[in-house]
Amino acid sequence: MFSDIGALELVALVVLAVLVFGPDKLPKVIQDVSRFIRKVRDFSDSAKEDIRSELGPEFKDFEFEDLNPKTFLRKQMEGNEDLKELKELRGSFDLKKEMNDVADAVHSRETAPAAVNGSAAAGTPDLLKKQDKPDTGERPPYDSDAT
């Protein structure tokens, strides 16, 4: 229940409790809180036992954690054969490898047209390469300030 509280937080809670309740009332407050927690646990245990006895003997292994949807689905899917096949398929598919393959294909596609355009196809512009000045056949963009 308190497994996620670190030592520093625990010390801060103790100092805060001493400041709020004072050192003389703190033992009484701790006893009251522990007594309250014990009563709540006893109440919940008796309520669970009452529910189990009312459900009957076929639900003797019933756990209230099974009412959590995640737990319920996990237990239902453990014996499912389709899920095992899905896990095998998921294990065989490596997303990182696929992404690396796609990236390699894209990079090789970018370098291949540059080599082709530079040597064989001099008439077509290389769209991947930044052009410093327009080709001789192109008109410069219209500039209204020039007139």
Helices and strands as residue ranges (DSSP letters): H 7-21, H 26-55, G 57-59, G 64-67, H 69-78, H 81-92, H 95-119, G 144-146
